Amino acid sequence: MLQSRAAAYTQPMALVDPDDDSLTRYVARYYSYDPDRRERRHVVEAAFDNEEEMLAWIEEGATARSPEAAGTREAIEHYTGLYLEPGDNQRAREKRWALKAATRSHRAEWP
């Protein structure tokens, strides 16, 4: 099923800014080891304005771009797709701020 979708997208795909919180976006991420941070994490590789383009990008390009092509890929590394609605980043930021504020006020109550 993905191959038929990927075959349909032979033209250049429209990329969008993954951090633009005013748009609905489909983000392709790669889970791998980040030597700068010394941890495994999801790294944003591209963002699209529709799901079909994201799936086609992952299907067509993952093989060519991945370390597996060079023979250095680890078994745990993989691509994932993420759907983000407008305002998702702001809601997550507000939730973190509220949690941090609640934690700080709770600590203030201890002797």
C-alpha positions in Angstrom: 0.0 0.0 0.0 2.8 2.4 0.8 4.6 1.6 -2.4 1.6 2.7 -4.4 1.5 6.0 -2.5 5.2 6.5 -2.9 5.0 5.8 -6.6 2.3 8.5 -6.9 4.7 11.2 -5.6 7.4 11.6 -8.2 7.4 15.3 -8.1 9.2 17.4 -5.5 7.3 17.5 -2.2 6.3 20.7 -0.4 8.2 20.9 2.8 6.9 23.1 5.7 8.6 24.4 8.8 8.2 21.7 11.6 8.2 24.5 14.2 5.5 26.6 12.6 2.7 26.1 15.2 0.1 27.8 13.0 0.0 24.9 10.5 -1.2 21.3 10.5 2.0 19.4 9.7 3.2 15.8 9.3 6.7 15.3 10.6 9.1 12.6 9.7 11.6 11.7 12.5 14.5 9.4 12.7 15.3 7.6 16.0 19.0 7.2 16.5 22.0 7.9 18.7 23.0 11.5 19.0 26.7 11.7 19.8 26.5 15.4 20.8 23.9 14.7 23.5 25.1 11.1 24.2 21.6 9.8 24.0 19.1 8.2 21.6 16.4 10.5 20.5 14.0 11.4 17.7 15.5 13.9 15.2 13.2 15.8 12.9 14.2 15.2 9.3 11.4 16.8 7.3 7.8 18.1 7.7 5.0 18.1 5.1 1.6 19.6 4.7 -0.1 16.2 4.1 0.2 12.6 5.3 0.7 11.1 1.9 3.8 13.1 1.2 5.3 12.2 4.6 4.6 8.5 4.0 6.1 8.7 0.5 9.2 10.5 1.8 9.7 7.8 4.5 9.1 5.0 2.1 11.1 6.3 -0.8 13.9 8.0 1.0 14.5 6.2 4.2 16.4 3.4 2.5 18.7 5.8 0.6 19.3 8.2 3.5 19.5 5.8 6.4 22.8 4.5 7.9 21.5 1.1 6.8 22.5 2.0 3.3 26.1 2.5 4.5 25.9 -0.6 6.7 26.1 1.3 10.0 22.5 1.2 11.1 21.6 -0.3 14.5 18.5 -2.5 14.9 16.8 0.0 17.2 17.0 2.9 14.7 13.8 3.7 12.8 11.7 6.3 11.1 8.4 7.5 12.5 5.7 9.9 11.4 4.1 12.4 13.7 0.9 14.4 13.2 0.9 17.9 14.8 -2.2 20.2 14.8 -2.0 23.9 15.0 -1.2 25.0 18.6 0.4 21.7 19.7 3.7 23.2 20.5 2.1 26.0 22.5 -0.1 23.5 24.5 2.9 21.4 25.3 4.9 24.4 26.4 2.0 25.6 28.7 1.7 22.1 30.2 5.4 22.0 31.0 5.2 25.5 32.6 2.2 24.4 34.7 4.0 21.2 35.8 7.1 23.2 36.7 5.1 25.8 38.6 3.2 23.1 40.5 6.5 21.3 41.4 8.1 24.5 42.6 5.1 25.5 44.7 5.0 22.0 46.2 8.7 22.2 47.2 8.1 25.6 48.9 5.7 23.9 51.3 8.4 21.6 52.7 10.4 22.8 55.7 
